[in-house]
Amino acid sequence: MELSYWEYKTWLSNVDFTVIGSGIVGLNCALYLKEKYPQSKVLVLEKGMLPQGASTKNAGFACFGSISELLFDLKTHTEDEVLDLVQRRWKGIQTLRKLLGDQTIGYEQHGGHELFLRKDGPLYQHCLENMNFLNKLLEPVFGEAPFLENDNVFGFDNIKDGYITHRFEGQLDTGQLMNALLQKCLKQDIRILNNVTVVDVQDLGDEVVIQTKEFSFKTNKVFIATNGFAATLLKTENVKPARAQVLITKPIKNLAINGTFHFDEGYYYFRNIDNRILLGGGRNLDFEKETTSEFGQTEIIQKELERLLSNVILPNNAFEIDYRWSGIMGIGTQKTPIIKQVSNNMYCGVRLGGMGVALGSLIGKELAQLLD
């Protein structure tokens, strides 16, 4: 690509801070940099037409971990680590709500419910037996015990009679959220360039050279916020891509389902949005194939999502699928996000473990604060 003098002068010269990735983390990082250094020139590079990865492709869950997820996490994390994870997710949502406002992002708090398929009776009993333990562990985060038992009031089929509800979980409109962040950045004179793929970043000590597929330029500092695509630029960090497949139905009359729902240790999740059922998950059906940074759907997962719609979620309703899509998360052996200085002028905030909606605003802020 040939760039003119005007293009270089306006967008690519005298750049103080370059953020790679315009998702929740990247845009929050850019906003906090501009707030702290109001005279700085902040540039955001995004490889997609819209924010790629998962920021515009998630289910819009403001969640902190279902009871079975947290019990599973305790197998590989200490109690203090799990407590810290939940605390950061909760703090992240409050940060986001304060930054943009509940009405702007369509935030509603109807609770999050974990369902247990009939075949998962032992897991259900295990969760019930440990509910008081987790309530005591997490009460300092929420001020009250988060988990309680609930009846199957929404008429789901082929599940145990009760749910285990997280009282403080909420939901939001992902599109409204990202549009509000983008508009806020533009009002702060943060430059955002889309369809720009970064292929290499070289820290020369006194400056950083960023090479894209189309052009190269220099910047003082660079902040990598590419999450599921982090391995491209951060080869030494433990971040693997994880694809999440999602579908949504056409509108369904008299759809009374309310709140957010998980089952199978969080590998499946669904909600009501605009009188439609949004359902995603199934990565556990084929971990190897779903450990990919390629977007797309597979027959095995899409068939299972449709089967669950018919047999569990909407057993007495006719439905049609309207859209299917996928998003790319960043995961690792640990769920703790990576927020660190990589070199003299390079920083990263990645590996959000599928909790980008809850964590993104906080991680973006902490990424910017690495300059302190």
N, C-alpha and C positions, 0 to 999 in steps of 0.2 A: 504494500500500500504506500502510495506517495502522499506525504503530508505537507501541507503548505506552511509557510512562515507563520501565518496567522493561527493555524491549528496548534503548532508547537508553542507559540508564544502564549496563547490563551489557556491551553489545557495542560501542556506537558513541560513547561519551564518553571523553575523556581518552586518546585513542589516540596513542601515541608514533610507532609505525611501521606503515604499511599497505603490504602487499605485494600487488600485483595479479597473479594467476596462481598456481595451486597445483601447478604442475608441478615437475620436478626442480630447476630453478633457483630458483623461488619459495620452495619449502619449505626448501631449503638456506640461502637468504638469511635466511629467518625464523629458522631455528635458530641461525645465527651471530650474528644481531642479539640474540637472547635470551641467548646465551652471553656476549656482551660486555656487554650491558646487562640483567642478570637481573631488575631491578625494573621494566623497561619493559613497556608493554602493546603486544603485537604482534598485528596483525589481518591475516589473509590473505583476500582476496576471489577467488572462483572462479566464472566464469560458467556452468560446467556442473555436472551432478549429480556427476560425477567430474572429475578433472583433464582439461581439454580439450586440444586441440592434438595433441601427439605423445607426451606422457609416459606415457600408458597405452595407446597405440596403436602403438608402435614394435615392431620385431622382436626387441628384447632383445640387440642386438649390442654387445659391448664391443670396438669396432673403431677403428683408428687411420688407416685409409686403405689400400686395396688398391694394388698396385704400379702398375696403370694409372691409378688415380685420382691418385696422387701425381705421376706423370709428366705427367698433364694439368694438375695444379695448377702445375707448374713453368713452364708456358707463360704464366701470369698472375701468378705470385708468384716472389719471389727464393728462392734456396736457404735463406737464413736464415729467411725467412718460413715456408716449408714445414717446416723443422726445428722452428721454434717452435710451429707448429700441432700437429705430431705430439707434441712434448714436453708440450703442454698437455692433449692428449687422454689421454696416458699418465698424467700427473699427476692428471687428473680421475678416472680409474678407480681409482687407488690411494687417492684421497681418499674416494671412495664406499665402497670395500671396508673402509677403516679405520673409517669412520663407522658402518656397519651390520653388517659381517661377511659373509664369503662364504656361509655357510650360510643366513643370513637372506634374502639376495637370490638364492639359487640360482646363485651364480657358479661357472663351470667354464671352464678354459682348455684348449681342444682345438685351438687354432689356427684361423686363417681362411684359406680357400683361394680363389684366383681361378681360375675356369674360363675357357676361351677357345673359343667356338664355332668350328666348322671354317671358317666364312667369315671369321673374324677372325685368320687366319694372320699377316698383316703386324703386327697389334697384338701378337700373341704373341711374334714375333721381336723386336720393338722392346722389349718388357718384358724378355725374356731378355738382350738386349744391354746393358740398363741396370741389371740387377739388382745387379751388383757396385758400381756407382756409388751406388745408393740404399742398399745395405748399409753402405757406408763413411759416407754422410751421416747415417744414422740409428743407427749403432752407439752413439754417445754417449748416446742416449736409453734404449736397452734393455740396454746392457752387452754385447750380442752382436749379430751380424748377424741381422736379423729374417727376411729372405726366403730361401727355398730351393726347389728343384724337387722335385716329388712326382709319383708315378705315379697314374693314374686308378684308385685302389683301390676306389672306391665304384660303379664300373660305370655312370657317366653315359654317355649316347650323344650322338653328333653334336658332340663337342668334340675339341679337340687332345688328344693322348695324355697330356700332363702338366698338372699344376696348378702355380701358383706360390703357395707357402704362406707366410703371415705367422705365425711360430711363437708369437707372444705375444698373439694376439687371443683373446678369450673370449666367453662368452655368459652371460646371466642371465635370471631370470624377472621380466618387467616388472611383473606384478601384485604379486608379493611385494615388489619394490623400492618401489613407490609406497605400498603398505600400510604398510611399515615406516617410511617417511618420515612418513606421516600420523600413525601412532601415536606416533612420537618427538616430533612437534610437539605433540600433545595432552598428552603427559606433561609437556611444558615449559610448559603453560598458554598455548600459542599458539592464539588463537581463529581458526577457519576457518569462513567463511560460503560455502556453495555456492548455485548458481543466482542469483548476483548479477552483473549485467552493468554494468560501468563505462562510462559514455558520455562523461564529460568530467572532466578534472583541471585545476584552476586553482591555481597557486602565487601566493599573495597576499603573499609576502615573509616574513611571520611565521607563516604557517600555510598549509595546503593544503585546498581544498574539493574533495571527491570527490562527483561526481554519478552515481548509478546510475539504472537504469530505475525503481527502486522508491522510493528515498530519497536524501538527501544527508547528509553529515557532515563533520567537520573532523578533520584529523590533522596531526601535526608534520612528518613526512617520508613520502614515498611512493616505493616501489621497483617499477618496471614490469618484469615478467618474463613477458610474454605471447608472446614469440618470433614465431610465424607470424602472430599477430594484432596485432603491434606497430604496424602502420601506422594503426590506429584511433586510438591515443593519441599516437603519435610520428610525426607527418606529415613531419617534416624528416629523418628517418633513412632510410637506404637498406636497408629490409627488405621483401622481397616474400614472400607466402605461397606455399608449394609443397605441393600435395597428393600424398600417397603412398598408393597403393591396395595392399591386402594381402588374402590369402586363406589359409585353413588347411584341410587335409584332415581327414577322420575318421581315427581310428587305423588304422595299417597294420601287419599282422603281420610280424615279423622285419625291421623297418626298421633296417638297419645303418648308415645314413648318420650321421656324427658330425662335429661342428664347425660353423663358419659358412662360407657360400659367397657369392661375388660373381661376376658377369660383366658384360660390356658396360660397362666403366669405372665399375662400381659402381651402374649404374642398375637392376640386378636383384640380388636377394639372397634367400637361403633358408637354412633350418636344420631340424634335427629337434628338435621339442619334444613331449614326451609321446607319442612314437611317431607323430607327425603331421609332415607337411611344411608349414612356414610359408613362403610365398613372397610377395614384394612387389616393387614397382617398376613400370617401364614409363612413367615420367613423360616420358621422351624421345620417346615416340610422339606426344605432343601437348602440347608445352610450354605453348602458349597456353591451352588449356583447363584444364591442371593448375596454372596459376598462379592459384589461387583459395583463398579461405578457407572455401569451402563443402565440407562432407563429402559423400561419395557415390562411386559407381563408374560407370565408362563401359564400354560394350561393347567398344571397341577394345582397351583395356588388359586387361580381364578375359579376353577370348578369347585374348590373347597369353600371359597367365599360365597359362591352362589348356593351351595348346599346348606351352609349355615344360615343364610337368609331364609331359605325355605323351611328348614327343619327346626330352627331355634328362635330366630329373631322375629320373623313374620310368618308364623305357621298357618295363620288364617287369612292372609292377605295376598292378593295378586300384586306382582310388582314387575317393573321393567328396569333394566340397567340403562342409565343415561350416559355416564362417563366412566372411564377407567384411566388410571394414571399410576405413576410410581414416583418415589422420592428417594434420595440417597442420604443416609445417616452416616455419622462417624462413630465407630465403636472401638473398644479395645478390651484387654483382659481385665482392666479396672474401669469403673464407671466415673471415677474422678476426672473432670476435665483437665486438659493440659493448657496451662496459662503460664508462659515462660518467655524469657529472653533467649533467643536462639543464637544470636551473634551480637556484635557490637551495635548494630543498627537494625536488627531484625527481631520481631516478636511474633508470638502465635497464641491464638485462643481457639482450640479445636477439641475434638472428641467429646461431644455432648451426650453421647449414649442414648439417642432417641428422645431426649428431654429438652430439645432446643427451644420450644415455646416457653417452658418454665425457666430455663437457665439463661437463654440468649442475652437478655438485657443486662443481667448481672455480669456475665462473662465478657460482654463487650466493654462494660465499664471497667472491669478489672484489667482487661487487656490494655486499655488506654492508660490506666494508672501505673503500668509498668515503667512509664517514663519518669515517675516521681522519684 
